[in-house]
Amino acid sequence: MRPKVESGATVTLEPVTAAEVEVGDVVLCRVAGNVYLHLVTAVQGTGDDRRVQIGNMRGRINGWTRAIYGRATEIRNP
């Protein structure tokens, strides 16, 4: 299975907060000190208390975060 975002892809982001993202969005975020461009697999809570679980297309979960920097609006794979 090919990833949604391949290595070397050009990605356009829009500013977004954890309160605005939904399951299935691809977001730029920080988890445990690392910055990832990953898939939102679950959300928990509402408003400012909302946190987002990120993972990948293979079922791996990277963790929960509130540090969301942007949502992918366009992905151009090489």
PDB file with one MODEL, atoms N, CA, C and O in Angstrom:
MODEL        1
ATOM      1  N   MET A   1       0.840  -1.171   0.000  1.00  0.00           N
ATOM      2  CA  MET A   1       0.000   0.000   0.000  1.00  0.00           C
ATOM      3  C   MET A   1       0.887   1.237   0.000  1.00  0.00           C
ATOM      4  O   MET A   1       1.830   1.335   0.785  1.00  0.00           O
ATOM      5  N   ARG A   2       0.582   2.173  -0.879  1.00  0.00           N
ATOM      6  CA  ARG A   2       1.346   3.413  -0.949  1.00  0.00           C
ATOM      7  C   ARG A   2       0.827   4.401   0.074  1.00  0.00           C
ATOM      8  O   ARG A   2      -0.376   4.455   0.332  1.00  0.00           O
ATOM      9  N   PRO A   3       1.722   5.184   0.661  1.00  0.00           N
ATOM     10  CA  PRO A   3       1.277   6.206   1.626  1.00  0.00           C
ATOM     11  C   PRO A   3       0.556   7.342   0.915  1.00  0.00           C
ATOM     12  O   PRO A   3       0.721   7.531  -0.290  1.00  0.00           O
ATOM     13  N   LYS A   4      -0.245   8.102   1.667  1.00  0.00           N
ATOM     14  CA  LYS A   4      -0.890   9.293   1.103  1.00  0.00           C
ATOM     15  C   LYS A   4       0.154  10.341   0.745  1.00  0.00           C
ATOM     16  O   LYS A   4       0.024  11.053  -0.250  1.00  0.00           O
ATOM     17  N   VAL A   5       1.197  10.424   1.577  1.00  0.00           N
ATOM     18  CA  VAL A   5       2.263  11.398   1.365  1.00  0.00           C
ATOM     19  C   VAL A   5       3.567  10.619   1.201  1.00  0.00           C
ATOM     20  O   VAL A   5       4.070  10.020   2.152  1.00  0.00           O
ATOM     21  N   GLU A   6       4.106  10.636  -0.023  1.00  0.00           N
ATOM     22  CA  GLU A   6       5.351   9.922  -0.291  1.00  0.00           C
ATOM     23  C   GLU A   6       6.542  10.797   0.068  1.00  0.00           C
ATOM     24  O   GLU A   6       6.425  12.021   0.127  1.00  0.00           O
ATOM     25  N   SER A   7       7.684  10.168   0.308  1.00  0.00           N
ATOM     26  CA  SER A   7       8.915  10.897   0.585  1.00  0.00           C
ATOM     27  C   SER A   7       9.220  11.833  -0.586  1.00  0.00           C
ATOM     28  O   SER A   7       9.199  11.411  -1.743  1.00  0.00           O
ATOM     29  N   GLY A   8       9.500  13.090  -0.288  1.00  0.00           N
ATOM     30  CA  GLY A   8       9.802  14.074  -1.310  1.00  0.00           C
ATOM     31  C   GLY A   8       8.584  14.803  -1.859  1.00  0.00           C
ATOM     32  O   GLY A   8       8.710  15.606  -2.783  1.00  0.00           O
ATOM     33  N   ALA A   9       7.417  14.536  -1.308  1.00  0.00           N
ATOM     34  CA  ALA A   9       6.187  15.193  -1.771  1.00  0.00           C
ATOM     35  C   ALA A   9       6.201  16.666  -1.401  1.00  0.00           C
ATOM     36  O   ALA A   9       6.834  17.074  -0.427  1.00  0.00           O
ATOM     37  N   THR A  10       5.490  17.456  -2.197  1.00  0.00           N
ATOM     38  CA  THR A  10       5.250  18.859  -1.885  1.00  0.00           C
ATOM     39  C   THR A  10       3.868  18.955  -1.267  1.00  0.00           C
ATOM     40  O   THR A  10       2.882  18.511  -1.856  1.00  0.00           O
ATOM     41  N   VAL A  11       3.801  19.542  -0.068  1.00  0.00           N
ATOM     42  CA  VAL A  11       2.541  19.596   0.671  1.00  0.00           C
ATOM     43  C   VAL A  11       2.201  21.053   0.983  1.00  0.00           C
ATOM     44  O   VAL A  11       3.039  21.805   1.480  1.00  0.00           O
ATOM     45  N   THR A  12       0.971  21.435   0.686  1.00  0.00           N
ATOM     46  CA  THR A  12       0.470  22.759   1.034  1.00  0.00           C
ATOM     47  C   THR A  12      -0.330  22.622   2.318  1.00  0.00           C
ATOM     48  O   THR A  12      -1.194  21.751   2.430  1.00  0.00           O
ATOM     49  N   LEU A  13      -0.039  23.493   3.299  1.00  0.00           N
ATOM     50  CA  LEU A  13      -0.700  23.451   4.601  1.00  0.00           C
ATOM     51  C   LEU A  13      -1.518  24.708   4.839  1.00  0.00           C
ATOM     52  O   LEU A  13      -1.200  25.776   4.315  1.00  0.00           O
ATOM     53  N   GLU A  14      -2.579  24.573   5.637  1.00  0.00           N
ATOM     54  CA  GLU A  14      -3.341  25.721   6.121  1.00  0.00           C
ATOM     55  C   GLU A  14      -3.293  25.699   7.639  1.00  0.00           C
ATOM     56  O   GLU A  14      -3.300  24.621   8.235  1.00  0.00           O
ATOM     57  N   PRO A  15      -3.245  26.855   8.279  1.00  0.00           N
ATOM     58  CA  PRO A  15      -3.240  26.885   9.746  1.00  0.00           C
ATOM     59  C   PRO A  15      -4.512  26.239  10.296  1.00  0.00           C
ATOM     60  O   PRO A  15      -5.598  26.412   9.743  1.00  0.00           O
ATOM     61  N   VAL A  16      -4.363  25.494  11.388  1.00  0.00           N
ATOM     62  CA  VAL A  16      -5.496  24.807  12.002  1.00  0.00           C
ATOM     63  C   VAL A  16      -5.138  24.492  13.454  1.00  0.00           C
ATOM     64  O   VAL A  16      -3.962  24.377  13.798  1.00  0.00           O
ATOM     65  N   THR A  17      -6.144  24.354  14.294  1.00  0.00           N
ATOM     66  CA  THR A  17      -5.926  23.958  15.687  1.00  0.00           C
ATOM     67  C   THR A  17      -6.482  22.553  15.893  1.00  0.00           C
ATOM     68  O   THR A  17      -7.192  22.024  15.039  1.00  0.00           O
ATOM     69  N   ALA A  18      -6.154  21.963  17.023  1.00  0.00           N
ATOM     70  CA  ALA A  18      -6.663  20.627  17.340  1.00  0.00           C
ATOM     71  C   ALA A  18      -8.190  20.614  17.383  1.00  0.00           C
ATOM     72  O   ALA A  18      -8.809  19.596  17.073  1.00  0.00           O
ATOM     73  N   ALA A  19      -8.800  21.732  17.765  1.00  0.00           N
ATOM     74  CA  ALA A  19     -10.258  21.811  17.847  1.00  0.00           C
ATOM     75  C   ALA A  19     -10.920  21.731  16.471  1.00  0.00           C
ATOM     76  O   ALA A  19     -12.117  21.458  16.380  1.00  0.00           O
ATOM     77  N   GLU A  20     -10.158  21.964  15.403  1.00  0.00           N
ATOM     78  CA  GLU A  20     -10.733  22.030  14.053  1.00  0.00           C
ATOM     79  C   GLU A  20     -10.517  20.775  13.214  1.00  0.00           C
ATOM     80  O   GLU A  20     -11.200  20.603  12.204  1.00  0.00           O
ATOM     81  N   VAL A  21      -9.604  19.903  13.589  1.00  0.00           N
ATOM     82  CA  VAL A  21      -9.294  18.751  12.740  1.00  0.00           C
ATOM     83  C   VAL A  21     -10.266  17.604  12.972  1.00  0.00           C
ATOM     84  O   VAL A  21     -10.901  17.499  14.021  1.00  0.00           O
ATOM     85  N   GLU A  22     -10.362  16.749  11.963  1.00  0.00           N
ATOM     86  CA  GLU A  22     -11.254  15.593  12.008  1.00  0.00           C
ATOM     87  C   GLU A  22     -10.481  14.336  11.635  1.00  0.00           C
ATOM     88  O   GLU A  22      -9.414  14.412  11.027  1.00  0.00           O
ATOM     89  N   VAL A  23     -11.019  13.191  11.999  1.00  0.00           N
ATOM     90  CA  VAL A  23     -10.429  11.905  11.613  1.00  0.00           C
ATOM     91  C   VAL A  23     -10.315  11.868  10.087  1.00  0.00           C
ATOM     92  O   VAL A  23     -11.258  12.210   9.373  1.00  0.00           O
ATOM     93  N   GLY A  24      -9.150  11.448   9.605  1.00  0.00           N
ATOM     94  CA  GLY A  24      -8.895  11.376   8.170  1.00  0.00           C
ATOM     95  C   GLY A  24      -8.081  12.533   7.635  1.00  0.00           C
ATOM     96  O   GLY A  24      -7.536  12.440   6.536  1.00  0.00           O
ATOM     97  N   ASP A  25      -7.980  13.638   8.393  1.00  0.00           N
ATOM     98  CA  ASP A  25      -7.146  14.766   7.974  1.00  0.00           C
ATOM     99  C   ASP A  25      -5.672  14.374   8.062  1.00  0.00           C
ATOM    100  O   ASP A  25      -5.291  13.550   8.894  1.00  0.00           O
ATOM    101  N   VAL A  26      -4.857  14.961   7.210  1.00  0.00           N
ATOM    102  CA  VAL A  26      -3.402  14.843   7.297  1.00  0.00           C
ATOM    103  C   VAL A  26      -2.911  16.153   7.902  1.00  0.00           C
ATOM    104  O   VAL A  26      -3.181  17.226   7.362  1.00  0.00           O
ATOM    105  N   VAL A  27      -2.187  16.070   9.028  1.00  0.00           N
ATOM    106  CA  VAL A  27      -1.776  17.274   9.754  1.00  0.00           C
ATOM    107  C   VAL A  27      -0.279  17.267  10.042  1.00  0.00           C
ATOM    108  O   VAL A  27       0.356  16.216  10.124  1.00  0.00           O
ATOM    109  N   LEU A  28       0.269  18.483  10.193  1.00  0.00           N
ATOM    110  CA  LEU A  28       1.631  18.660  10.675  1.00  0.00           C
ATOM    111  C   LEU A  28       1.515  18.901  12.171  1.00  0.00           C
ATOM    112  O   LEU A  28       0.832  19.832  12.599  1.00  0.00           O
ATOM    113  N   CYS A  29       2.178  18.066  12.975  1.00  0.00           N
ATOM    114  CA  CYS A  29       2.010  18.149  14.426  1.00  0.00           C
ATOM    115  C   CYS A  29       3.281  17.714  15.150  1.00  0.00           C
ATOM    116  O   CYS A  29       4.209  17.170  14.550  1.00  0.00           O
ATOM    117  N   ARG A  30       3.295  17.969  16.459  1.00  0.00           N
ATOM    118  CA  ARG A  30       4.415  17.561  17.307  1.00  0.00           C
ATOM    119  C   ARG A  30       3.921  16.525  18.300  1.00  0.00           C
ATOM    120  O   ARG A  30       2.921  16.728  18.989  1.00  0.00           O
ATOM    121  N   VAL A  31       4.643  15.402  18.361  1.00  0.00           N
ATOM    122  CA  VAL A  31       4.337  14.333  19.320  1.00  0.00           C
ATOM    123  C   VAL A  31       5.651  13.896  19.953  1.00  0.00           C
ATOM    124  O   VAL A  31       6.585  13.512  19.250  1.00  0.00           O
ATOM    125  N   ALA A  32       5.722  13.954  21.273  1.00  0.00           N
ATOM    126  CA  ALA A  32       6.914  13.532  22.022  1.00  0.00           C
ATOM    127  C   ALA A  32       8.188  14.181  21.485  1.00  0.00           C
ATOM    128  O   ALA A  32       9.225  13.526  21.377  1.00  0.00           O
ATOM    129  N   GLY A  33       8.109  15.480  21.146  1.00  0.00           N
ATOM    130  CA  GLY A  33       9.279  16.226  20.696  1.00  0.00           C
ATOM    131  C   GLY A  33       9.606  16.076  19.228  1.00  0.00           C
ATOM    132  O   GLY A  33      10.530  16.731  18.744  1.00  0.00           O
ATOM    133  N   ASN A  34       8.884  15.237  18.498  1.00  0.00           N
ATOM    134  CA  ASN A  34       9.125  15.044  17.065  1.00  0.00           C
ATOM    135  C   ASN A  34       8.002  15.675  16.262  1.00  0.00           C
ATOM    136  O   ASN A  34       6.846  15.678  16.685  1.00  0.00           O
ATOM    137  N   VAL A  35       8.353  16.214  15.089  1.00  0.00           N
ATOM    138  CA  VAL A  35       7.355  16.816  14.212  1.00  0.00           C
ATOM    139  C   VAL A  35       7.043  15.809  13.103  1.00  0.00           C
ATOM    140  O   VAL A  35       7.944  15.276  12.456  1.00  0.00           O
ATOM    141  N   TYR A  36       5.747  15.561  12.898  1.00  0.00           N
ATOM    142  CA  TYR A  36       5.282  14.583  11.925  1.00  0.00           C
ATOM    143  C   TYR A  36       4.261  15.201  10.991  1.00  0.00           C
ATOM    144  O   TYR A  36       3.548  16.131  11.369  1.00  0.00           O
ATOM    145  N   LEU A  37       4.188  14.693   9.784  1.00  0.00           N
ATOM    146  CA  LEU A  37       3.072  14.926   8.881  1.00  0.00           C
ATOM    147  C   LEU A  37       2.342  13.595   8.841  1.00  0.00           C
ATOM    148  O   LEU A  37       2.776  12.657   8.172  1.00  0.00           O
ATOM    149  N   HIS A  38       1.234  13.520   9.560  1.00  0.00           N
ATOM    150  CA  HIS A  38       0.576  12.234   9.741  1.00  0.00           C
ATOM    151  C   HIS A  38      -0.939  12.323   9.669  1.00  0.00           C
ATOM    152  O   HIS A  38      -1.529  13.404   9.650  1.00  0.00           O
ATOM    153  N   LEU A  39      -1.537  11.156   9.629  1.00  0.00           N
ATOM    154  CA  LEU A  39      -2.977  10.989   9.530  1.00  0.00           C
ATOM    155  C   LEU A  39      -3.624  11.080  10.910  1.00  0.00           C
ATOM    156  O   LEU A  39      -3.124  10.495  11.871  1.00  0.00           O
ATOM    157  N   VAL A  40      -4.732  11.810  11.008  1.00  0.00           N
ATOM    158  CA  VAL A  40      -5.504  11.853  12.253  1.00  0.00           C
ATOM    159  C   VAL A  40      -6.346  10.573  12.303  1.00  0.00           C
ATOM    160  O   VAL A  40      -7.159  10.323  11.413  1.00  0.00           O
ATOM    161  N   THR A  41      -6.145   9.769  13.347  1.00  0.00           N
ATOM    162  CA  THR A  41      -6.854   8.486  13.471  1.00  0.00           C
ATOM    163  C   THR A  41      -7.960   8.524  14.515  1.00  0.00           C
ATOM    164  O   THR A  41      -8.840   7.664  14.508  1.00  0.00           O
ATOM    165  N   ALA A  42      -7.932   9.508  15.416  1.00  0.00           N
ATOM    166  CA  ALA A  42      -8.976   9.648  16.435  1.00  0.00           C
ATOM    167  C   ALA A  42      -8.886  11.036  17.038  1.00  0.00           C
ATOM    168  O   ALA A  42      -7.827  11.665  17.021  1.00  0.00           O
ATOM    169  N   VAL A  43      -9.999  11.510  17.571  1.00  0.00           N
ATOM    170  CA  VAL A  43     -10.025  12.765  18.321  1.00  0.00           C
ATOM    171  C   VAL A  43     -10.748  12.504  19.632  1.00  0.00           C
ATOM    172  O   VAL A  43     -11.608  11.629  19.722  1.00  0.00           O
ATOM    173  N   GLN A  44     -10.383  13.282  20.651  1.00  0.00           N
ATOM    174  CA  GLN A  44     -10.966  13.100  21.976  1.00  0.00           C
ATOM    175  C   GLN A  44     -11.148  14.469  22.617  1.00  0.00           C
ATOM    176  O   GLN A  44     -10.231  15.290  22.601  1.00  0.00           O
ATOM    177  N   GLY A  45     -12.322  14.715  23.178  1.00  0.00           N
ATOM    178  CA  GLY A  45     -12.586  15.973  23.857  1.00  0.00           C
ATOM    179  C   GLY A  45     -13.176  17.011  22.917  1.00  0.00           C
ATOM    180  O   GLY A  45     -13.453  16.735  21.750  1.00  0.00           O
ATOM    181  N   THR A  46     -13.364  18.220  23.456  1.00  0.00           N
ATOM    182  CA  THR A  46     -13.936  19.317  22.686  1.00  0.00           C
ATOM    183  C   THR A  46     -13.168  20.602  22.959  1.00  0.00           C
ATOM    184  O   THR A  46     -12.489  20.730  23.978  1.00  0.00           O
ATOM    185  N   GLY A  47     -13.284  21.553  22.036  1.00  0.00           N
ATOM    186  CA  GLY A  47     -12.676  22.870  22.217  1.00  0.00           C
ATOM    187  C   GLY A  47     -11.200  22.821  22.515  1.00  0.00           C
ATOM    188  O   GLY A  47     -10.454  22.067  21.890  1.00  0.00           O
ATOM    189  N   ASP A  48     -10.768  23.640  23.487  1.00  0.00           N
ATOM    190  CA  ASP A  48      -9.354  23.721  23.847  1.00  0.00           C
ATOM    191  C   ASP A  48      -8.840  22.451  24.519  1.00  0.00           C
ATOM    192  O   ASP A  48      -7.628  22.244  24.582  1.00  0.00           O
ATOM    193  N   ASP A  49      -9.728  21.599  25.021  1.00  0.00           N
ATOM    194  CA  ASP A  49      -9.320  20.351  25.666  1.00  0.00           C
ATOM    195  C   ASP A  49      -9.207  19.193  24.680  1.00  0.00           C
ATOM    196  O   ASP A  49      -8.904  18.069  25.080  1.00  0.00           O
ATOM    197  N   ARG A  50      -9.445  19.453  23.404  1.00  0.00           N
ATOM    198  CA  ARG A  50      -9.420  18.389  22.402  1.00  0.00           C
ATOM    199  C   ARG A  50      -8.001  17.949  22.131  1.00  0.00           C
ATOM    200  O   ARG A  50      -7.093  18.771  22.015  1.00  0.00           O
ATOM    201  N   ARG A  51      -7.819  16.658  22.031  1.00  0.00           N
ATOM    202  CA  ARG A  51      -6.524  16.126  21.627  1.00  0.00           C
ATOM    203  C   ARG A  51      -6.724  15.188  20.455  1.00  0.00           C
ATOM    204  O   ARG A  51      -7.818  14.670  20.231  1.00  0.00           O
ATOM    205  N   VAL A  52      -5.644  14.977  19.707  1.00  0.00           N
ATOM    206  CA  VAL A  52      -5.690  14.275  18.438  1.00  0.00           C
ATOM    207  C   VAL A  52      -4.709  13.109  18.475  1.00  0.00           C
ATOM    208  O   VAL A  52      -3.564  13.264  18.901  1.00  0.00           O
ATOM    209  N   GLN A  53      -5.166  11.940  18.025  1.00  0.00           N
ATOM    210  CA  GLN A  53      -4.285  10.781  17.895  1.00  0.00           C
ATOM    211  C   GLN A  53      -3.804  10.728  16.453  1.00  0.00           C
ATOM    212  O   GLN A  53      -4.605  10.838  15.525  1.00  0.00           O
ATOM    213  N   ILE A  54      -2.500  10.560  16.262  1.00  0.00           N
ATOM    214  CA  ILE A  54      -1.977  10.471  14.908  1.00  0.00           C
ATOM    215  C   ILE A  54      -1.360   9.104  14.682  1.00  0.00           C
ATOM    216  O   ILE A  54      -0.847   8.463  15.599  1.00  0.00           O
ATOM    217  N   GLY A  55      -1.427   8.685  13.434  1.00  0.00           N
ATOM    218  CA  GLY A  55      -0.890   7.381  13.046  1.00  0.00           C
ATOM    219  C   GLY A  55      -0.576   7.384  11.564  1.00  0.00           C
ATOM    220  O   GLY A  55      -0.428   8.437  10.944  1.00  0.00           O
ATOM    221  N   ASN A  56      -0.476   6.171  11.000  1.00  0.00           N
ATOM    222  CA  ASN A  56      -0.196   6.070   9.570  1.00  0.00           C
ATOM    223  C   ASN A  56      -1.165   5.104   8.903  1.00  0.00           C
ATOM    224  O   ASN A  56      -2.036   4.532   9.558  1.00  0.00           O
ATOM    225  N   MET A  57      -1.009   4.930   7.617  1.00  0.00           N
ATOM    226  CA  MET A  57      -1.924   4.088   6.839  1.00  0.00           C
ATOM    227  C   MET A  57      -1.748   2.593   7.134  1.00  0.00           C
ATOM    228  O   MET A  57      -2.565   1.781   6.700  1.00  0.00           O
ATOM    229  N   ARG A  58      -0.709   2.229   7.855  1.00  0.00           N
ATOM    230  CA  ARG A  58      -0.446   0.820   8.172  1.00  0.00           C
ATOM    231  C   ARG A  58      -0.933   0.429   9.564  1.00  0.00           C
ATOM    232  O   ARG A  58      -0.673  -0.683  10.024  1.00  0.00           O
ATOM    233  N   GLY A  59      -1.636   1.333  10.232  1.00  0.00           N
ATOM    234  CA  GLY A  59      -2.187   1.017  11.541  1.00  0.00           C
ATOM    235  C   GLY A  59      -1.302   1.383  12.719  1.00  0.00           C
ATOM    236  O   GLY A  59      -1.704   1.184  13.865  1.00  0.00           O
ATOM    237  N   ARG A  60      -0.096   1.917  12.472  1.00  0.00           N
ATOM    238  CA  ARG A  60       0.791   2.317  13.574  1.00  0.00           C
ATOM    239  C   ARG A  60       0.276   3.617  14.174  1.00  0.00           C
ATOM    240  O   ARG A  60      -0.095   4.542  13.452  1.00  0.00           O
ATOM    241  N   ILE A  61       0.257   3.675  15.484  1.00  0.00           N
ATOM    242  CA  ILE A  61      -0.178   4.871  16.204  1.00  0.00           C
ATOM    243  C   ILE A  61       1.066   5.545  16.793  1.00  0.00           C
ATOM    244  O   ILE A  61       1.869   4.898  17.465  1.00  0.00           O
ATOM    245  N   ASN A  62       1.220   6.857  16.535  1.00  0.00           N
ATOM    246  CA  ASN A  62       2.368   7.596  17.038  1.00  0.00           C
ATOM    247  C   ASN A  62       2.090   8.293  18.354  1.00  0.00           C
ATOM    248  O   ASN A  62       3.032   8.666  19.054  1.00  0.00           O
ATOM    249  N   GLY A  63       0.829   8.483  18.717  1.00  0.00           N
ATOM    250  CA  GLY A  63       0.512   9.073  20.004  1.00  0.00           C
ATOM    251  C   GLY A  63      -0.540  10.154  19.921  1.00  0.00           C
ATOM    252  O   GLY A  63      -1.138  10.392  18.872  1.00  0.00           O
ATOM    253  N   TRP A  64      -0.754  10.810  21.061  1.00  0.00           N
ATOM    254  CA  TRP A  64      -1.758  11.875  21.200  1.00  0.00           C
ATOM    255  C   TRP A  64      -1.061  13.217  21.302  1.00  0.00           C
ATOM    256  O   TRP A  64       0.032  13.315  21.858  1.00  0.00           O
ATOM    257  N   THR A  65      -1.696  14.261  20.762  1.00  0.00           N
ATOM    258  CA  THR A  65      -1.115  15.595  20.817  1.00  0.00           C
ATOM    259  C   THR A  65      -2.203  16.662  20.754  1.00  0.00           C
ATOM    260  O   THR A  65      -3.315  16.422  20.282  1.00  0.00           O
ATOM    261  N   ARG A  66      -1.854  17.827  21.236  1.00  0.00           N
ATOM    262  CA  ARG A  66      -2.662  19.037  21.047  1.00  0.00           C
ATOM    263  C   ARG A  66      -1.898  20.039  20.171  1.00  0.00           C
ATOM    264  O   ARG A  66      -2.447  21.062  19.764  1.00  0.00           O
ATOM    265  N   ALA A  67      -0.619  19.731  19.885  1.00  0.00           N
ATOM    266  CA  ALA A  67       0.265  20.629  19.123  1.00  0.00           C
ATOM    267  C   ALA A  67       0.105  20.379  17.628  1.00  0.00           C
ATOM    268  O   ALA A  67       0.887  19.652  17.015  1.00  0.00           O
ATOM    269  N   ILE A  68      -0.921  20.995  17.057  1.00  0.00           N
ATOM    270  CA  ILE A  68      -1.202  20.876  15.630  1.00  0.00           C
ATOM    271  C   ILE A  68      -0.806  22.193  14.966  1.00  0.00           C
ATOM    272  O   ILE A  68      -1.233  23.263  15.399  1.00  0.00           O
ATOM    273  N   TYR A  69       0.015  22.114  13.910  1.00  0.00           N
ATOM    274  CA  TYR A  69       0.506  23.319  13.238  1.00  0.00           C
ATOM    275  C   TYR A  69      -0.230  23.621  11.943  1.00  0.00           C
ATOM    276  O   TYR A  69      -0.328  24.784  11.550  1.00  0.00           O
ATOM    277  N   GLY A  70      -0.745  22.602  11.274  1.00  0.00           N
ATOM    278  CA  GLY A  70      -1.429  22.840  10.011  1.00  0.00           C
ATOM    279  C   GLY A  70      -2.064  21.577   9.461  1.00  0.00           C
ATOM    280  O   GLY A  70      -1.724  20.464   9.862  1.00  0.00           O
ATOM    281  N   ARG A  71      -3.007  21.772   8.521  1.00  0.00           N
ATOM    282  CA  ARG A  71      -3.688  20.659   7.850  1.00  0.00           C
ATOM    283  C   ARG A  71      -3.303  20.699   6.375  1.00  0.00           C
ATOM    284  O   ARG A  71      -3.270  21.769   5.765  1.00  0.00           O
ATOM    285  N   ALA A  72      -3.013  19.535   5.805  1.00  0.00           N
ATOM    286  CA  ALA A  72      -2.665  19.440   4.391  1.00  0.00           C
ATOM    287  C   ALA A  72      -3.896  19.724   3.541  1.00  0.00           C
ATOM    288  O   ALA A  72      -4.947  19.107   3.717  1.00  0.00           O
ATOM    289  N   THR A  73      -3.749  20.670   2.615  1.00  0.00           N
ATOM    290  CA  THR A  73      -4.839  20.982   1.694  1.00  0.00           C
ATOM    291  C   THR A  73      -4.536  20.483   0.287  1.00  0.00           C
ATOM    292  O   THR A  73      -5.443  20.312  -0.527  1.00  0.00           O
ATOM    293  N   GLU A  74      -3.255  20.250   0.005  1.00  0.00           N
ATOM    294  CA  GLU A  74      -2.849  19.712  -1.289  1.00  0.00           C
ATOM    295  C   GLU A  74      -1.591  18.890  -1.091  1.00  0.00           C
ATOM    296  O   GLU A  74      -0.662  19.316  -0.405  1.00  0.00           O
ATOM    297  N   ILE A  75      -1.563  17.704  -1.697  1.00  0.00           N
ATOM    298  CA  ILE A  75      -0.401  16.817  -1.633  1.00  0.00           C
ATOM    299  C   ILE A  75      -0.004  16.469  -3.069  1.00  0.00           C
ATOM    300  O   ILE A  75      -0.794  15.894  -3.817  1.00  0.00           O
ATOM    301  N   ARG A  76       1.225  16.824  -3.443  1.00  0.00           N
ATOM    302  CA  ARG A  76       1.744  16.504  -4.783  1.00  0.00           C
ATOM    303  C   ARG A  76       2.899  15.523  -4.608  1.00  0.00           C
ATOM    304  O   ARG A  76       4.026  15.911  -4.303  1.00  0.00           O
ATOM    305  N   ASN A  77       2.588  14.236  -4.809  1.00  0.00           N
ATOM    306  CA  ASN A  77       3.605  13.190  -4.689  1.00  0.00           C
ATOM    307  C   ASN A  77       4.507  13.188  -5.926  1.00  0.00           C
ATOM    308  O   ASN A  77       4.054  13.489  -7.030  1.00  0.00           O
ATOM    309  N   PRO A  78       5.781  12.848  -5.735  1.00  0.00           N
ATOM    310  CA  PRO A  78       6.713  12.841  -6.888  1.00  0.00           C
ATOM    311  C   PRO A  78       6.350  11.759  -7.895  1.00  0.00           C
ATOM    312  O   PRO A  78       7.023  11.614  -8.915  1.00  0.00           O
TER     313      PRO A  78
ENDMDL
END
